[in-house]
């Protein structure tokens, strides 16, 4: 049975949870982790799912995760690492309105260094020639609004980390990045207008399952075995949309 680690799974309607559902439906063994306690969900009783509370900024937490993975997978038999965890509020003021430098560092520590720490610590467990790392970046790596310096820099850093790791792990592990655009992670709790849906060339904003399907493709060597070091935008076409002021 293929084994996956997915970080950032506590949000009930989030991307991490959708990735877990997708993998479990395809008969993967899934280990979820998050800094926050996980809410109960439909797979909590599955024998193929387990959850660990992990702060991806702390080396001791990640080492404890690695020990759990090794016990579950039986040595170098981890097939997929999905680095999804991170601060999701995009603006510096949302993290620390009184200290923009501290807020910037918080994004780098969590959204970028955390992904490197996870990858570096779990890399010895990745199955040689049959494994994949997927970093969940963001279209904010490519375009910005005011005040999102920390988030944009960290997500852009994930793109550099992706091709650097693809080079370092060539022949052992494929490494790719997914860049979600507007994904409704509220489970429909926050209203989205028809105009906002129409702004996407697909006619709707994204759902977590849209990202999960791309992750599943990149995890499947039979489908994407010739793909590494790449970035895949999942955004309804918005980053390609030319827009001028009215």
Beta strands, then each sheet from edge to edge (+ up, - down):
strand 1: 3-7
strand 2: 29-34
strand 3: 49-53
strand 4: 80-83
strand 5: 131-136
strand 6: 173-180
strand 7: 183-184
strand 8: 206-207
strand 9: 231-234
sheet 1: 3+ 2+ 1+ 4+ 5+ 6+ 9+
sheet 2: 7+ 8+
end
